[in-house]
Amino acid sequence: MSNFSVGFRSSGGVTILDLNGELDAHTASELEAAIQKCKDDKLVQIVVNGDQLKYISSAGLGVFMAYIEEVRELGGDIKIASLQPKVFNVFDLLGFPLLFDIVDEEKEAVLKFENGASA
């Protein structure tokens, strides 16, 4: 079984999800539940911090695709920050930088929300 966890933090009105471990078909439901909780709580300015994310599979990527439109319809966005190079390469290979705001550092993503850049 893969080791994976999602931590919740906030910075102002921005919710930060800290991903830790390996996000795959066995653990994708944990990320799904975390994003759904954010939606349910009307916390739709979401930064996903991937600093401790070691691996992502297509199932993990699918969670992002499943929720991005709903979050944006609610006036928010999902920004992705601090990905390790090999994880970023997976996002990049599949064209995620065209659909998601992917930045080098968490604080940069938070500032974009604070400055009103939703997408």
Stockholm file with secondary structure:
# STOCKHOLM 1.0

chainA/1-119         MSNFSVGFRSSGGVTILDLNGELDAHTASELEAAIQKCKDDKLVQIVVNGDQLKYISSAGLGVFMAYIEEVRELGGDIKIASLQPKVFNVFDLLGFPLLFDIVDEEKEAVLKFENGASA
#=GR chainA/1-119 SS CCCEEEEEEEETTEEEEEEEEEESTTTHHHHHHHHHHHHHTTCCEEEEEEEEEEEECHHHHHHHHHHHHHHHHTTCEEEEECCCHHHHHHHHHTTHHHHSEEESCHHHHHHHHHTTCCC
#=GC SS_cons         CCCEEEEEEEETTEEEEEEEEEESTTTHHHHHHHHHHHHHTTCCEEEEEEEEEEEECHHHHHHHHHHHHHHHHTTCEEEEECCCHHHHHHHHHTTHHHHSEEESCHHHHHHHHHTTCCC
//
